[in-house]
Structures are given as C-alpha cells and as structure tokens.
Amino acid sequence: MNFVRTQPTRRRCVAALLTALTLALGLLTASPPPGAYAADNGRWSVFPADKKAANDGKHRAYFRMKADPGRTVHDKVTVSNLAKEPVTFLLYAADAYNTPRDGGFAVRERAEKQRSVGAWTRLKRTEVTVRAGGKATVPFTVAVPRTASPGDHPGAVIALDKRVARAKGTGVGIRQAVGARVYLHVNGERAPALRVTDVRFHYDVPLLPGFGKAATVTYTLVNSGNVLLEPRVDLKAKGLLGRTSFDSAGKKLPAELMPGQRVRVTQKWAAPPPLDWGSVELTASDKAGELVESGSTAYRTVNWGVLITLALVVALLVMGVVVRRRRARTAAGS
C-alpha cells in the first residue's frame, strides 16, 4: 500500500491537486491464500476476468503474459463494486517498481511517465460506472513494441475511485485505487544478475562493555539483470580468532526484486559481543540458486578509547608499584 500526503498548509488547493493516493495491490507481500484471486480494499476489487489458468484450471491470481517483441496480447479485467452505492472508476495501467525502503510492490501514479506495461496497455474503456454489488469487465490489449527489451516487465491494471474524499479531521484529499498485478515476460535472451553494494555496520559503542544497544547491518540489493529475482541473504560475523559471533538469514527482504530496481535492507544484530572486532560477511543469492554474490564490512563492538585509557591506568599503576619497590629496596640497603 502506498500513501502520500501533502502538508496541512496546502489544504486550500487539496481538491484541485491530487493530494493523496492509496494503492491496494492485493496480496502484495505474501503468497495468495487458497482460492484468493482478487485484489481488494473491502469496497471494490480488481482481478483477471473469469478465465481459467492453463496449467491447473484454477482462477488466476494475477495477469501472467508472455509475448515476442512486436506482438499484442489480449485479456480482460473485472472490477467488482462491493459498496452499497454505484461508483465510477478511472481505469489505467501502470509500471511497477520496488519501494526503496522495504522493497514492496508499488506502481507509478497515473500522471507519471510509463515506460513498459503502463505505456503499452490500452483499455477499451478508461472510465466505468459499476452499480452497487455489480461487476464490469473491460477488455484490454498489451502491444509489445518490436524494440522492447527481453525479460520481465511487471505492472498493474488499476481501478481508481473518481471521487476525492477528505481524510478525517484534515483538509487532505484522498483518492483510493486497487490494482491487479501484471507479470509480462518479453521473450528473448534471459540475463539474471544480482549485485550487493554499500554494506555497512552501525553500532553506538558504549563506554562500558555490555551496555550497548543493538547493532545494525545495512546493504543494498540491486537487480541489474532483466528477470524478477527472489533474493535470499545469509549474514555471518567472524570476530577474534575466526569465531562466528553472528549467523542469520536476511530479514525484510523484498519478495520479488524487479529488474533495474534496488532496495536498501537493514538487518538487526540484537546482542553483539561486548569486546570483539572482525568482519561481517554477506552472501546473496536468488531462490533458484542461479546467482551468488557477496559483500563484507568491518565491525567492532569495543571502545578503543576506553580500553586505551584503562591500559594506561593499569600501566601507571604497575609502574608506581615497581618504583615504590625499588625505592624500598634502596632504602633497606643503605
């Protein structure tokens, strides 16, 4: 779900400008439960028209298409109005992308420039009014240009409520949309590629060992190929004498990393050792096991300044003891 809000100082022009847009692209981050095939927000739903999937005869969860460059794909989308009053929807297609913060599946806004699915899709109707409890099915085509690059081109077919509502207690205008995902694969050379960049370790080293908060390891996953990837990440921290002090699978990874997209991931290290230093090693791969990339960064959980100060204090104490003993021996022998 993607939510955008304007500043309260712009309330006067909220209705004229599109101040907020909520996109519910159903089942974005999780696998669809059995029998589920519609994206909805509780008031309307959008899904592929009643056409059985070729492989198992079940309803399609999403639009999945394959085409050669220069070919046109035909399909239909259904909008179901779950409300108790008729609703008018604007229909359009949009390109998809990964949100940089959490890697979620999001789509370009209607006014943004579209480059693939959003630019190649033509709906027979771009506006439709659906009666309360009713449905409307609209045919559409995806005309793949001859110059289209091979690989995966994700997107969505969107039904946007034409009305602009107001957020409760504010002057902010809200428009809501629901979209059914489109997974278009343009035939041609398949070139998967994954990169790991900018691996960093962050830890506020405490003055006293053992009193620090959790550390974090951050890194960027980049899909530099032309196919969707399902990334998997393993992290290991090797400290003094090669001892493994941290071993974990990466969390909060994007379920799907789209071609040309990058996502910044933060991994929490809950209890780093109080006195340690070494390196964090990261291994990233695709679920299919085709790709393996790695990265690393140095880490330390010891406060060198405190240790050096303690070492100096101990050295001074030892020197003081030695000096006193020598003076005692000299006094005894005289």
VOPAGU-2260 file (C-alpha; in pm, 1 decimal, decimal comma):
REM VOPAGU-2260
SITE   aa  ch    i         X         Y         Z
SITE  MET   A    0       0,0       0,0       0,0
SITE  ASN   A    1     141,1     338,4     -99,9
SITE  PHE   A    2      24,6     650,8      85,7
SITE  VAL   A    3     121,5    1007,4       0,4
SITE  ARG   A    4      11,8    1312,1     199,6
SITE  THR   A    5      51,7    1684,5     142,2
SITE  GLN   A    6     142,2    1931,8     412,0
SITE  PRO   A    7    -153,4    2080,4     607,9
SITE  THR   A    8     -62,2    2429,6     485,7
SITE  ARG   A    9    -183,4    2336,0     137,5
SITE  ARG   A   10    -535,6    2244,5     238,4
SITE  ARG   A   11    -696,4    2508,6      19,6
SITE  CYS   A   12    -575,7    2357,8    -306,6
SITE  VAL   A   13    -604,5    1995,1    -199,9
SITE  ALA   A   14    -914,2    1919,2    -406,8
SITE  ALA   A   15    -761,6    2059,3    -725,7
SITE  LEU   A   16    -432,7    1874,7    -688,1
SITE  LEU   A   17    -421,3    1503,9    -614,0
SITE  THR   A   18    -313,1    1519,0    -252,5
SITE  ALA   A   19    -319,1    1154,9    -158,0
SITE  LEU   A   20    -341,4     828,0    -340,2
SITE  THR   A   21    -378,3     490,8    -177,2
SITE  LEU   A   22    -298,6     189,9    -394,6
SITE  ALA   A   23    -410,2    -151,5    -274,4
SITE  LEU   A   24    -244,4    -404,9    -499,2
SITE  GLY   A   25    -389,9    -703,3    -313,6
SITE  LEU   A   26    -158,6    -968,7    -174,0
SITE  LEU   A   27     148,7    -760,6    -243,6
SITE  THR   A   28     389,4    -909,1       4,4
SITE  ALA   A   29     251,0   -1253,3      71,8
SITE  SER   A   30     155,5   -1557,9    -127,9
SITE  PRO   A   31    -216,9   -1569,9    -209,4
SITE  PRO   A   32    -424,0   -1792,2      18,4
SITE  PRO   A   33    -609,6   -2085,8    -140,6
SITE  GLY   A   34    -894,1   -1966,1    -359,7
SITE  ALA   A   35    -792,6   -1598,5    -344,3
SITE  TYR   A   36    -763,2   -1427,1    -678,7
SITE  ALA   A   37    -888,3   -1069,5    -630,4
SITE  ALA   A   38    -709,1    -758,8    -509,8
SITE  ASP   A   39    -947,8    -553,0    -298,8
SITE  ASN   A   40    -974,5    -288,6     -27,4
SITE  GLY   A   41   -1307,9    -401,5     116,1
SITE  ARG   A   42   -1506,9    -167,3    -110,3
SITE  TRP   A   43   -1409,9    -283,9    -456,5
SITE  SER   A   44   -1187,3    -546,4    -610,8
SITE  VAL   A   45    -991,7    -583,7    -934,1
SITE  PHE   A   46    -893,6    -916,9   -1086,0
SITE  PRO   A   47    -842,3   -1103,0   -1414,9
SITE  ALA   A   48   -1169,7   -1184,4   -1589,1
SITE  ASP   A   49   -1314,2   -1530,6   -1530,3
SITE  LYS   A   50   -1061,0   -1724,0   -1728,8
SITE  LYS   A   51    -901,3   -2043,2   -1600,4
SITE  ALA   A   52    -527,5   -2072,0   -1572,2
SITE  ALA   A   53    -396,3   -2306,7   -1838,2
SITE  ASN   A   54    -186,1   -2518,6   -1605,9
SITE  ASP   A   55    -427,0   -2619,6   -1329,0
SITE  GLY   A   56    -770,0   -2483,0   -1418,2
SITE  LYS   A   57    -780,6   -2253,7   -1113,8
SITE  HIS   A   58    -870,3   -1887,8   -1119,3
SITE  ARG   A   59    -577,0   -1664,5   -1199,5
SITE  ALA   A   60    -431,0   -1467,8    -911,7
SITE  TYR   A   61    -260,8   -1218,9   -1144,6
SITE  PHE   A   62    -218,7   -1148,4   -1513,5
SITE  ARG   A   63      73,3   -1356,7   -1639,5
SITE  MET   A   64     166,7   -1298,9   -2002,4
SITE  LYS   A   65     436,6   -1396,5   -2249,1
SITE  ALA   A   66     493,1   -1232,6   -2584,4
SITE  ASP   A   67     751,9   -1181,3   -2854,2
SITE  PRO   A   68     856,6    -824,9   -2936,1
SITE  GLY   A   69     607,3    -677,4   -3182,0
SITE  ARG   A   70     316,9    -898,7   -3067,9
SITE  THR   A   71      -7,7    -795,6   -2898,6
SITE  VAL   A   72    -163,3    -973,8   -2600,2
SITE  HIS   A   73    -539,9    -961,0   -2535,8
SITE  ASP   A   74    -708,0   -1001,7   -2196,2
SITE  LYS   A   75    -988,3    -868,6   -1976,5
SITE  VAL   A   76   -1004,9    -714,1   -1630,6
SITE  THR   A   77   -1303,3    -725,4   -1395,8
SITE  VAL   A   78   -1394,0    -458,2   -1141,1
SITE  SER   A   79   -1636,1    -565,5    -867,3
SITE  ASN   A   80   -1815,1    -298,3    -663,9
SITE  LEU   A   81   -1864,0    -420,9    -306,0
SITE  ALA   A   82   -2019,6     -92,9    -186,1
SITE  LYS   A   83   -2390,4     -13,0    -142,3
SITE  GLU   A   84   -2386,8     266,3    -397,2
SITE  PRO   A   85   -2266,2     294,6    -758,0
SITE  VAL   A   86   -1905,0     400,7    -803,5
SITE  THR   A   87   -1729,8     548,3   -1105,6
SITE  PHE   A   88   -1375,0     428,7   -1164,0
SITE  LEU   A   89   -1092,2     551,1   -1382,9
SITE  LEU   A   90    -908,2     258,1   -1542,6
SITE  TYR   A   91    -544,8     266,2   -1645,3
SITE  ALA   A   92    -226,8      56,6   -1646,1
SITE  ALA   A   93      98,6     142,3   -1471,9
SITE  ASP   A   94     456,7      19,4   -1441,1
SITE  ALA   A   95     561,4    -144,5   -1114,2
SITE  TYR   A   96     868,6     -83,2    -900,8
SITE  ASN   A   97    1015,4    -178,9    -563,0
SITE  THR   A   98     976,1      72,8    -284,0
SITE  PRO   A   99    1332,8     165,9    -174,8
SITE  ARG   A  100    1252,7     141,6     197,3
SITE  ASP   A  101    1106,7    -208,0     223,2
SITE  GLY   A  102    1105,8    -349,1    -129,4
SITE  GLY   A  103     727,0    -367,8    -151,4
SITE  PHE   A  104     543,6    -393,9    -482,9
SITE  ALA   A  105     426,5     -45,7    -588,2
SITE  VAL   A  106     311,8     117,8    -913,2
SITE  ARG   A  107     368,4     450,7   -1081,0
SITE  GLU   A  108      98,4     710,7   -1037,9
SITE  ARG   A  109    -132,6     783,7   -1327,6
SITE  ALA   A  110      36,9    1114,4   -1413,8
SITE  GLU   A  111     388,6     967,6   -1407,5
SITE  LYS   A  112     570,0     868,3   -1724,1
SITE  GLN   A  113     517,2     498,8   -1801,5
SITE  ARG   A  114     781,4     302,1   -1990,8
SITE  SER   A  115     662,3     -58,1   -2025,6
SITE  VAL   A  116     331,0    -216,7   -1918,0
SITE  GLY   A  117     184,6     123,8   -1838,3
SITE  ALA   A  118     278,1     260,4   -2181,7
SITE  TRP   A  119     190,6     -48,0   -2387,2
SITE  THR   A  120    -153,0    -123,1   -2239,7
SITE  ARG   A  121    -474,2       8,2   -2391,5
SITE  LEU   A  122    -808,7     -46,4   -2217,3
SITE  LYS   A  123   -1127,5     -44,9   -2421,1
SITE  ARG   A  124   -1282,1     182,0   -2159,2
SITE  THR   A  125   -1089,8     421,2   -1936,4
SITE  GLU   A  126   -1390,1     508,3   -1719,7
SITE  VAL   A  127   -1662,7     277,9   -1594,8
SITE  THR   A  128   -1953,2     313,7   -1351,4
SITE  VAL   A  129   -2032,3      -4,1   -1159,8
SITE  ARG   A  130   -2365,8     -44,5    -982,5
SITE  ALA   A  131   -2379,7    -139,8    -615,3
SITE  GLY   A  132   -2286,0    -505,6    -580,3
SITE  GLY   A  133   -2221,6    -530,8    -954,3
SITE  LYS   A  134   -1928,4    -605,7   -1181,6
SITE  ALA   A  135   -1785,2    -465,2   -1500,7
SITE  THR   A  136   -1546,5    -646,1   -1733,4
SITE  VAL   A  137   -1328,1    -441,7   -1966,9
SITE  PRO   A  138   -1110,1    -585,4   -2246,8
SITE  PHE   A  139    -757,0    -453,9   -2291,2
SITE  THR   A  140    -451,8    -513,6   -2506,5
SITE  VAL   A  141     -79,7    -502,1   -2437,0
SITE  ALA   A  142     102,6    -412,5   -2758,5
SITE  VAL   A  143     468,2    -503,7   -2708,3
SITE  PRO   A  144     693,3    -286,2   -2928,8
SITE  ARG   A  145     941,8    -450,2   -3162,1
SITE  THR   A  146    1214,5    -264,2   -2974,2
SITE  ALA   A  147    1102,9    -391,0   -2630,2
SITE  SER   A  148    1386,4    -530,9   -2422,7
SITE  PRO   A  149    1357,2    -901,2   -2337,3
SITE  GLY   A  150    1283,1   -1006,8   -1981,5
SITE  ASP   A  151    1024,8    -934,4   -1714,2
SITE  HIS   A  152     811,1    -620,3   -1720,0
SITE  PRO   A  153     587,4    -604,3   -1409,8
SITE  GLY   A  154     295,6    -365,4   -1376,8
SITE  ALA   A  155     -71,6    -348,1   -1284,3
SITE  VAL   A  156    -416,9    -263,5   -1415,5
SITE  ILE   A  157    -566,6      -5,1   -1180,1
SITE  ALA   A  158    -921,4      96,3   -1089,1
SITE  LEU   A  159    -911,2     442,9    -929,7
SITE  ASP   A  160   -1214,8     586,3    -748,7
SITE  LYS   A  161   -1300,5     904,9    -931,8
SITE  ARG   A  162   -1415,1    1073,8    -611,8
SITE  VAL   A  163   -1179,6    1273,6    -390,7
SITE  ALA   A  164   -1250,9    1207,1     -23,1
SITE  ARG   A  165   -1123,7    1400,7     275,6
SITE  ALA   A  166    -915,4    1245,6     548,1
SITE  LYS   A  167   -1097,9    1270,4     879,8
SITE  GLY   A  168   -1007,8    1580,9    1076,1
SITE  THR   A  169    -791,4    1731,3     798,8
SITE  GLY   A  170    -825,7    1911,2     469,5
SITE  VAL   A  171    -619,7    1649,0     292,0
SITE  GLY   A  172    -783,7    1491,9     -12,1
SITE  ILE   A  173    -757,8    1117,3     -62,0
SITE  ARG   A  174    -815,1     905,7    -370,3
SITE  GLN   A  175    -800,5     530,2    -349,6
SITE  ALA   A  176    -713,8     272,2    -610,5
SITE  VAL   A  177    -697,1    -104,0    -634,9
SITE  GLY   A  178    -486,2    -285,1    -890,8
SITE  ALA   A  179    -437,7    -634,7   -1026,5
SITE  ARG   A  180     -74,3    -720,5   -1091,9
SITE  VAL   A  181      52,3    -781,6   -1443,6
SITE  TYR   A  182     360,5   -1000,6   -1498,6
SITE  LEU   A  183     462,0    -960,3   -1861,8
SITE  HIS   A  184     759,0   -1155,6   -1994,3
SITE  VAL   A  185     902,9   -1045,5   -2328,4
SITE  ASN   A  186    1069,9   -1339,8   -2496,6
SITE  GLY   A  187    1438,5   -1316,8   -2571,3
SITE  GLU   A  188    1772,7   -1368,0   -2401,8
SITE  ARG   A  189    1737,9   -1424,1   -2029,1
SITE  ALA   A  190    2005,7   -1242,4   -1828,0
SITE  PRO   A  191    1966,4   -1267,7   -1448,8
SITE  ALA   A  192    2206,7   -1053,7   -1244,8
SITE  LEU   A  193    2227,7    -959,6    -879,2
SITE  ARG   A  194    2465,8    -722,0    -700,3
SITE  VAL   A  195    2532,4    -639,7    -334,8
SITE  THR   A  196    2660,6    -289,1    -263,3
SITE  ASP   A  197    2727,5     -47,2      22,4
SITE  VAL   A  198    2747,5    -295,2     311,6
SITE  ARG   A  199    2772,5    -107,2     641,5
SITE  PHE   A  200    2785,8    -183,2    1014,1
SITE  HIS   A  201    2648,1      60,1    1270,1
SITE  TYR   A  202    2681,8      36,2    1644,8
SITE  ASP   A  203    2692,7     302,2    1913,8
SITE  VAL   A  204    2984,3     159,4    2107,8
SITE  PRO   A  205    2916,8     207,8    2481,4
SITE  LEU   A  206    3170,2     337,4    2732,8
SITE  LEU   A  207    3131,8      19,8    2934,6
SITE  PRO   A  208    3130,1    -318,8    2756,2
SITE  GLY   A  209    2795,5    -496,7    2762,1
SITE  PHE   A  210    2581,3    -182,6    2795,4
SITE  GLY   A  211    2532,2    -113,0    2426,1
SITE  LYS   A  212    2211,5    -130,5    2223,6
SITE  ALA   A  213    2150,7    -347,0    1917,4
SITE  ALA   A  214    2375,0    -310,4    1614,8
SITE  THR   A  215    2257,6    -299,6    1252,4
SITE  VAL   A  216    2396,9    -423,5     923,8
SITE  THR   A  217    2268,4    -242,9     615,1
SITE  TYR   A  218    2324,5    -324,8     249,2
SITE  THR   A  219    2172,9    -264,3     -92,4
SITE  LEU   A  220    2045,0    -537,3    -322,4
SITE  VAL   A  221    2047,8    -446,2    -690,8
SITE  ASN   A  222    1874,9    -639,6    -968,4
SITE  SER   A  223    2094,7    -545,9   -1263,1
SITE  GLY   A  224    1951,2    -816,1   -1490,4
SITE  ASN   A  225    1626,3    -847,6   -1684,2
SITE  VAL   A  226    1428,6   -1104,8   -1481,4
SITE  LEU   A  227    1247,9   -1097,9   -1148,2
SITE  LEU   A  228    1451,9   -1235,3    -858,6
SITE  GLU   A  229    1353,2   -1378,3    -520,5
SITE  PRO   A  230    1659,0   -1280,5    -314,2
SITE  ARG   A  231    1796,2   -1479,3     -22,4
SITE  VAL   A  232    2068,9   -1342,9     206,1
SITE  ASP   A  233    2292,1   -1505,0     469,5
SITE  LEU   A  234    2499,4   -1296,6     708,7
SITE  LYS   A  235    2791,5   -1406,8     923,9
SITE  ALA   A  236    3009,7   -1206,0    1158,9
SITE  LYS   A  237    3354,5   -1351,8    1221,6
SITE  GLY   A  238    3541,4   -1199,1    1510,4
SITE  LEU   A  239    3858,8   -1269,3    1704,1
SITE  LEU   A  240    4037,4   -1591,7    1608,3
SITE  GLY   A  241    3775,0   -1658,8    1341,5
SITE  ARG   A  242    3498,3   -1712,5    1595,8
SITE  THR   A  243    3146,9   -1677,9    1444,8
SITE  SER   A  244    2953,8   -1436,5    1664,0
SITE  PHE   A  245    2655,0   -1376,7    1436,1
SITE  ASP   A  246    2487,0   -1608,3    1185,2
SITE  SER   A  247    2147,9   -1518,6    1041,1
SITE  ALA   A  248    1931,1   -1524,1     731,2
SITE  GLY   A  249    1846,9   -1180,1     597,9
SITE  LYS   A  250    1509,8   -1045,5     706,2
SITE  LYS   A  251    1266,4    -797,0     549,4
SITE  LEU   A  252    1384,8    -882,3     201,2
SITE  PRO   A  253    1167,8    -798,7     -99,6
SITE  ALA   A  254     957,3   -1097,1    -204,0
SITE  GLU   A  255    1038,3   -1001,5    -562,7
SITE  LEU   A  256    1323,0    -779,2    -674,7
SITE  MET   A  257    1227,2    -633,9   -1011,8
SITE  PRO   A  258    1468,3    -568,3   -1299,7
SITE  GLY   A  259    1651,9    -240,1   -1265,9
SITE  GLN   A  260    1544,8    -193,3    -904,0
SITE  ARG   A  261    1747,4    -155,3    -584,0
SITE  VAL   A  262    1637,8    -196,8    -223,1
SITE  ARG   A  263    1814,9     -88,2      94,5
SITE  VAL   A  264    1789,1    -357,8     362,7
SITE  THR   A  265    1856,8    -321,6     736,0
SITE  GLN   A  266    1933,2    -628,7     947,8
SITE  LYS   A  267    1926,2    -602,7    1328,2
SITE  TRP   A  268    2203,5    -764,3    1533,9
SITE  ALA   A  269    2036,3    -786,6    1872,6
SITE  ALA   A  270    2323,9    -881,2    2106,0
SITE  PRO   A  271    2670,1    -820,6    1961,5
SITE  PRO   A  272    2960,5    -942,4    2177,9
SITE  PRO   A  273    3084,7    -671,2    2416,8
SITE  LEU   A  274    3452,4    -696,3    2321,4
SITE  ASP   A  275    3503,7    -803,5    1965,2
SITE  TRP   A  276    3609,8    -693,5    1620,0
SITE  GLY   A  277    3623,2    -859,3    1280,8
SITE  SER   A  278    3415,4    -859,5     962,0
SITE  VAL   A  279    3054,1    -913,1     859,4
SITE  GLU   A  280    3029,2   -1132,4     550,7
SITE  LEU   A  281    2713,7   -1129,0     340,2
SITE  THR   A  282    2613,8   -1382,3      74,9
SITE  ALA   A  283    2317,1   -1305,2    -150,6
SITE  SER   A  284    2156,8   -1540,5    -399,8
SITE  ASP   A  285    1838,9   -1597,4    -593,1
SITE  LYS   A  286    1590,5   -1855,3    -467,4
SITE  ALA   A  287    1655,6   -2053,4    -782,4
SITE  GLY   A  288    2023,1   -2080,0    -682,7
SITE  GLU   A  289    2147,1   -1932,2   -1010,4
SITE  LEU   A  290    2326,8   -1634,5    -861,3
SITE  VAL   A  291    2564,2   -1594,8    -571,0
SITE  GLU   A  292    2708,9   -1254,4    -480,7
SITE  SER   A  293    2892,6   -1144,6    -168,9
SITE  GLY   A  294    2994,0    -836,9      24,7
SITE  SER   A  295    3157,8    -754,7     355,9
SITE  THR   A  296    3231,9    -480,3     602,4
SITE  ALA   A  297    3445,2    -444,9     915,1
SITE  TYR   A  298    3286,1    -426,3    1257,7
SITE  ARG   A  299    3390,8    -361,3    1614,6
SITE  THR   A  300    3199,8    -356,7    1942,1
SITE  VAL   A  301    3489,2    -245,6    2161,4
SITE  ASN   A  302    3553,9     113,4    2263,8
SITE  TRP   A  303    3922,1     161,2    2184,2
SITE  GLY   A  304    3938,2     489,6    2369,7
SITE  VAL   A  305    3814,1     331,3    2691,7
SITE  LEU   A  306    4047,5      31,8    2655,1
SITE  ILE   A  307    4347,4     251,6    2585,0
SITE  THR   A  308    4263,8     466,8    2887,8
SITE  LEU   A  309    4226,4     158,7    3107,2
SITE  ALA   A  310    4552,2      19,9    2970,3
SITE  LEU   A  311    4730,5     346,6    3051,6
SITE  VAL   A  312    4583,3     349,5    3401,6
SITE  VAL   A  313    4695,7     -10,8    3459,4
SITE  ALA   A  314    5041,1      69,0    3320,0
SITE  LEU   A  315    5074,5     369,2    3550,6
SITE  LEU   A  316    4965,6     160,8    3849,5
SITE  VAL   A  317    5220,0    -109,8    3763,5
SITE  MET   A  318    5492,9     147,8    3716,2
SITE  GLY   A  319    5402,3     303,7    4052,0
SITE  VAL   A  320    5428,8     -33,4    4225,8
SITE  VAL   A  321    5765,9    -103,2    4060,9
SITE  VAL   A  322    5903,5     239,5    4157,4
SITE  ARG   A  323    5788,5     200,2    4517,9
SITE  ARG   A  324    5950,9    -144,3    4543,5
SITE  ARG   A  325    6279,7     -16,9    4404,1
SITE  ARG   A  326    6278,9     273,3    4648,7
SITE  ALA   A  327    6205,2      32,0    4933,5
SITE  ARG   A  328    6499,0    -190,4    4832,3
SITE  THR   A  329    6729,9     110,4    4804,1
SITE  ALA   A  330    6627,0     236,6    5145,9
SITE  ALA   A  331    6677,6    -108,3    5302,2
SITE  GLY   A  332    7029,3    -144,2    5160,6
SITE  SER   A  333    7156,6     194,4    5268,3
